[in-house]
Amino acid sequence: MSLAEVRHMSCHKLDPERALAFEYGLMLVKTSAALWYTIGLCQRLALEAATDSPAHDGLMQQILARDQLPLSIYLWRQEPV
């Protein structure tokens, strides 16, 4: 789903199925914005990024590779109890 599609859906009254698609798209936009904020913060403060979410780790790895950004990311894995 593209940002343009999310914008378009935000301007219209949606049936329940399209409303769910809009919610999903909006969550993707928010996640992307949060990851970009994290990248910028880590670069400004000379920090390394860490997450416990494999999905967020994968998205951030894609952003860093695509834009050739030097940042270390660590995926924290919880041990089973």
Sequence and secondary structure as in RCSB ss.txt:
>XXXX:A:sequence
MSLAEVRHMSCHKLDPERALAFEYGLMLVKTSAALWYTIGLCQRLALEAATDSPAHDGLMQQILARDQLPLSIYL
WRQEPV
>XXXX:A:secstr
  HHHHHHHHTS   HHHHHHHHHHHHHHHHHHHHHHHHHHHHHHT  EEES HHHHHHHHHHHHHTT    EEE
      
